[in-house]
Amino acid sequence: MHDLLWAPQFCNDYSLILEFLPRVLAKEKWYTHIDWYPETPLKKSFSALIKLVRFQEYGYFILITSLLGAVTAGGILSDRLLAILLANGLVVGFAHMVNDIEDAAEDVFSLKNSLRNPISSGLILPKTARLTAAIVGLIAVALFALMGRWPWIFGAGNLVLGLIYSHKAIRLKALPLVAFISRGALLAGLPFLSSYFTFSDSLNRIWYWPFLWLISLSLLFDLHSERSGEEKIRFSRWNEISVQHGERFANVLMIGVIIVVASTGVVSMFLINLFPSWVIIIILMLLTLLIVPPYFKYRRDRTGVDLADLLFHGLVHAFAIGLMLQFLLPALVRIIRPGCF
């Protein structure tokens, strides 16, 4: 009973006795249920802004597009690489912020969407969200300008695309096929070109293979999300191509995209020497580790994630880690043992 008598003194709220009594009778340590670090208004606002950016939904893929663009152009680990990574991430984050700002009034009427949208759930004011989006966009444009003319052109173009994709004045997302193509350009095509021209002033003879592979991979995941009717990513919520144009059209489109993904992926990975052998081995090992155990778990108890999602996320994570190592390991080795790379 000592714990029970001391709890009201600590909380200064006798109404909490009803909450602590069952835990004390169950011999639980009631103090493990107390938030020792309550959120301040500043912390809540910061958490809401992080939620508004939705970096977890696209971070790995933007990492791949930016790093692969740099690899194709012959880039190395440098401050320019870090700057273009940040700029591409901010542009896509800006697009997500605009999307939530424009959809906030409608998301209020959906419990699922309201919980996902920090503006609709009241975690952040629309005015604050607009100001933050403007700041994010300006920082991104400034970073692109520092990288040169072509990175600025493609980066600023991507920023405009992210704005008109969701803004009610134009709203590309209301046109299924246009939105489908726009998402591929927003998440893959334009970030790749921005990164590529950060390290090169002209296109080489192999640039279109990884370019087409990234765009088709992005479109494949987006098309699968719309075909399955699930909201895997924010941008596939409205325009379900299979519903708008029929299942047959969606199937033909998916088959075509799969063919492009497979052909350009094989060429990019094995035939044009973009990746050293050790990077390919690491990617294949990571892909095996990320896919095989969950697959056997799925076969055993028939629970878990969708197999197509499992393959996509495994591929994205494996390539992101492999590309990061392709830049980091040679730099570390050059520091430790100069002349090895």
Secondary structure, DSSP 4 states (H G I P E B T S, - for coil): -HHHHHHHHHHT-GGGHHHHHHHHHTT--GGGGS-SSPPPHHHHHHHHHHHHHTHHHHHHHHHHHHHHHHHHTT--SSHHHHHHHHHHHHHHHHHHHHHHHHHHHHHTT-HHHHHH-TTTTTSS-HHHHHHHHHHHHHHHHHHHHHH-HHHHHHHHHHHHHHHHHH-TTT-GGGSHHHHHHHHHIIIIIHHHHHHHHHH-SS--TTTHHHHHHHHHHHHHHHHHHHHHT--SSGGGSS--HHHHH-HHHHHHHHHHHHHHHHHHHHIIIIIS--S-HHHHHHHHHHHHHHHHHHHHHHHHHS-SS-HHHHHHHHHHHHHHHHHHHHHHHHHHHHHHSTT--
